[in-house]
Structure formats: C-alpha cells, structure tokens
Amino acid sequence: MGQSIGYARCSTAHQDTEAQIAELRAAGCSEVFAEKVSSRAPLEKRSQLRKCLDFLQKGDELVVSKLDRLGRSQVEVINRLNELQIQGVYVRTLDGLINTSGLGKLAPLVIGLLTGLAEVERSLIQERTRESVEHRRRTGGNLGGRPKTSDKKERLVVRLRDEGESYRSIRDQTGLSLATVQRILKDHVNAS
C-alpha cells in the first residue's frame, strides 16, 4: 500500500481543525490537507479537498475523521468513494465506519452497492419533485419564481408615467424594481 493522506474539515470559524489533524497524524498520515469551509460548499470552493484528491495516487489511502468530510450529501460522498475506488485509492474513516483496504476484494461490491443506493435515492428525489410540481400545477399552487405584479399596481405605473413621472420616481413610489417598471411600460406600449 502507498502512503496515508489525511483530509480535515470544519465548518465554522468557531471550530478548529487542529484536533482532526492530530488524530490523522496519529493514524499514520504523512500529509494532511485541512480547511475551514461550510459543509454545503461545492467542490469548487473546497480548495484543500481538491488538492488532496489531486495528490492521491493509486495504492494510497485517504483518511478522514468521518465520511461526511468527503461531500455535501450522501450521494456526493458515495460518488466520491466510487471515483476513489476506480482510481485505486483506499478510504478509511477514523470512526471505523469504512476501511476499503480492509474489505479486500469486497470493496468494489460494497462501493457498487452504495452507488446503486445513491442512484435509487436520486431517482426517488426526482420523482418526488416531479409529483410536487404536477400537484401544484393541478391545484394552482406556486411553482416558484417571483409573483406576478398585480393589475392594480401595473395600472398605477402606467398612470404615473402618463402624469410625467420619471422611471425612478415611479420605482420609489411603487416599491417595484426599475426593471419591472420598464417592463410594465414596455408591455403597455406594445399592447396599445
């Protein structure tokens, strides 16, 4: 087996990666990448995780304190495990949840099973989202986006402009954005 490489992450400025780094060093990591970044941050904003993943070579072992350090969601973590498995990189957590080198020939099977479960979860989420949108369409619920400006407010915008008010003055009086005022007046001119 190659070298053990650690990755430590904490979410807030009030937390500290020092304890994780010490645990990773004690677990035999020759190199440790650490950062303070939100657990919701995408990979693009996790510079140290990217450097760590780029640093790993076939036969190396990635060590983390807990599996959730590797991604924002269960699906992302499982996909990352699958990618590492394909690259020939082992993964071990200090909490004992997973050790792919200890799984031996079963590692691809376990990672494959986890990947399959993640795909099922993804499709269930998509199905629930689709059902929710269809229900809101049938019942006239909100499908997202900004609510339409009321006809009363649109008439007020047109009347104020006809009275010679400037776009900015109309914006200030109605509370609408300048772009919305311009759109309403453009639509009024086109409809006339």
C-alpha positions as CSV (number, residue, x, y, z in Angstrom):
1,M,0.0,0.0,0.0
2,G,1.1,3.6,-0.7
3,Q,1.0,6.4,1.8
4,S,-1.8,7.5,4.1
5,I,-3.1,11.0,3.3
6,G,-5.4,12.9,5.6
7,Y,-8.1,15.4,5.0
8,A,-9.6,17.5,7.8
9,R,-12.5,19.9,7.5
10,C,-14.5,22.0,9.9
11,S,-17.5,24.2,9.1
12,T,-17.2,27.4,11.0
13,A,-14.7,29.9,12.3
14,H,-15.6,28.8,15.9
15,Q,-14.4,25.3,15.1
16,D,-10.8,24.2,14.7
17,T,-9.2,21.5,12.5
18,E,-6.3,21.0,15.0
19,A,-7.9,18.1,16.8
20,Q,-8.7,16.3,13.5
21,I,-5.2,17.0,12.2
22,A,-3.7,15.5,15.4
23,E,-5.9,12.4,15.1
24,L,-4.9,12.0,11.4
25,R,-1.2,12.3,12.2
26,A,-1.6,9.8,15.0
27,A,-3.3,7.4,12.5
28,G,-0.2,7.5,10.3
29,C,-0.9,10.2,7.8
30,S,2.3,11.5,6.2
31,E,0.4,14.5,4.6
32,V,-2.7,16.2,5.9
33,F,-4.9,18.7,4.0
34,A,-7.1,20.9,6.1
35,E,-9.6,23.7,5.6
36,K,-12.4,25.6,7.2
37,V,-15.3,25.6,4.8
38,S,-19.0,25.1,5.1
39,S,-20.3,21.5,4.7
40,R,-22.6,22.9,2.0
41,A,-19.8,24.3,-0.1
42,P,-19.3,22.6,-3.5
43,L,-16.1,21.0,-4.5
44,E,-15.0,24.2,-6.4
45,K,-14.9,26.1,-3.1
46,R,-13.0,23.3,-1.3
47,S,-9.5,24.1,-2.4
48,Q,-7.8,21.7,0.1
49,L,-10.1,18.8,-0.8
50,R,-9.3,19.3,-4.5
51,K,-5.6,19.4,-3.7
52,C,-5.9,16.3,-1.6
53,L,-7.8,14.4,-4.3
54,D,-5.2,15.5,-6.9
55,F,-2.3,14.5,-4.6
56,L,-3.6,10.9,-4.1
57,Q,-2.1,8.2,-6.3
58,K,-3.1,4.6,-6.9
59,G,-2.5,2.5,-3.8
60,D,-2.7,5.5,-1.4
61,E,-5.1,5.6,1.4
62,L,-7.3,8.7,2.1
63,V,-8.1,9.0,5.8
64,V,-10.8,11.2,7.2
65,S,-12.3,11.5,10.7
66,K,-15.8,10.9,9.4
67,L,-17.2,10.0,6.0
68,D,-19.3,13.3,5.7
69,R,-16.0,15.2,5.3
70,L,-15.9,14.0,1.7
71,G,-19.0,15.7,0.4
72,R,-22.1,17.8,0.9
73,S,-24.6,14.9,0.7
74,Q,-24.9,11.2,0.9
75,V,-25.0,10.9,-2.9
76,E,-21.9,13.1,-3.3
77,V,-19.9,11.1,-0.7
78,I,-20.9,7.8,-2.3
79,N,-19.9,9.1,-5.7
80,R,-16.6,10.3,-4.4
81,L,-16.0,6.8,-2.8
82,N,-16.8,5.2,-6.2
83,E,-14.4,7.6,-8.0
84,L,-11.6,6.8,-5.5
85,Q,-12.2,3.1,-5.8
86,I,-11.9,3.3,-9.6
87,Q,-8.6,5.3,-9.1
88,G,-7.3,2.5,-6.8
89,V,-7.3,4.7,-3.7
90,Y,-8.4,3.2,-0.4
91,V,-10.6,5.1,2.1
92,R,-10.6,4.8,5.8
93,T,-12.5,6.7,8.4
94,L,-11.2,7.2,12.0
95,D,-14.7,6.5,13.4
96,G,-14.4,2.9,11.9
97,L,-17.3,3.2,9.6
98,I,-15.4,2.2,6.5
99,N,-12.0,0.9,5.5
100,T,-11.9,-0.2,1.9
101,S,-8.4,-1.7,2.1
102,G,-9.8,-3.9,4.9
103,L,-12.7,-5.0,2.6
104,G,-10.2,-6.5,0.2
105,K,-12.0,-8.0,-2.9
106,L,-15.4,-7.0,-1.4
107,A,-14.6,-3.3,-1.6
108,P,-15.9,-2.9,-5.2
109,L,-19.0,-4.8,-4.3
110,V,-19.7,-2.6,-1.2
111,I,-18.9,0.7,-3.1
112,G,-21.1,-0.6,-6.0
113,L,-23.9,-1.3,-3.6
114,L,-23.6,2.2,-2.0
115,T,-23.5,3.7,-5.5
116,G,-26.6,1.8,-6.5
117,L,-28.4,3.0,-3.4
118,A,-27.4,6.6,-4.1
119,E,-28.8,6.3,-7.7
120,V,-32.1,5.0,-6.3
121,E,-32.2,7.8,-3.8
122,R,-31.5,10.3,-6.6
123,S,-34.4,8.9,-8.7
124,L,-36.8,9.0,-5.7
125,I,-35.9,12.6,-5.1
126,Q,-36.5,13.4,-8.8
127,E,-39.8,11.5,-8.7
128,R,-41.0,13.4,-5.6
129,T,-40.0,16.7,-7.1
130,R,-42.0,15.9,-10.3
131,E,-45.0,14.8,-8.3
132,S,-44.9,18.0,-6.3
133,V,-44.7,20.2,-9.4
134,E,-47.6,18.3,-11.0
135,H,-49.7,18.7,-7.8
136,R,-49.0,22.4,-7.6
137,R,-50.0,22.8,-11.3
138,R,-53.2,20.9,-10.8
139,T,-54.1,22.8,-7.6
140,G,-52.9,26.2,-8.8
141,G,-50.1,26.3,-6.3
142,N,-46.9,28.4,-6.6
143,L,-44.4,26.9,-9.0
144,G,-41.6,29.2,-7.8
145,G,-40.3,32.4,-9.3
146,R,-41.4,35.9,-8.4
147,P,-45.2,36.5,-8.1
148,K,-46.7,38.5,-10.9
149,T,-47.2,42.2,-10.3
150,S,-50.9,42.9,-9.6
151,D,-53.0,44.6,-12.3
152,K,-53.8,47.4,-9.9
153,K,-50.1,48.2,-9.4
154,E,-49.4,47.9,-13.2
155,R,-52.3,50.4,-13.8
156,L,-50.7,52.7,-11.2
157,V,-47.3,52.5,-13.0
158,V,-48.9,53.4,-16.4
159,R,-50.9,56.3,-14.8
160,L,-47.8,57.7,-13.0
161,R,-45.9,57.6,-16.3
162,D,-48.8,59.3,-18.2
163,E,-48.6,62.0,-15.5
164,G,-45.0,62.6,-16.4
165,E,-43.2,60.8,-13.5
166,S,-39.7,59.5,-14.2
167,Y,-38.9,55.8,-14.0
168,R,-37.0,56.3,-10.8
169,S,-39.8,58.3,-9.2
170,I,-42.3,55.5,-10.2
171,R,-39.9,53.0,-8.7
172,D,-39.7,54.9,-5.4
173,Q,-43.5,55.4,-5.2
174,T,-44.5,51.8,-6.0
175,G,-41.6,49.8,-4.5
176,L,-41.1,47.9,-7.7
177,S,-37.7,47.5,-9.3
178,L,-36.6,49.7,-12.1
179,A,-36.5,46.7,-14.5
180,T,-40.1,45.8,-13.5
181,V,-41.3,49.4,-14.1
182,Q,-39.6,49.4,-17.5
183,R,-41.1,46.0,-18.4
184,I,-44.6,47.1,-17.4
185,L,-44.4,50.3,-19.5
186,K,-42.9,48.4,-22.5
187,D,-45.7,45.8,-22.3
188,H,-48.3,48.6,-22.1
189,V,-46.8,50.3,-25.2
190,N,-46.7,47.0,-27.1
191,A,-50.4,46.3,-26.1
192,S,-51.6,49.7,-27.3
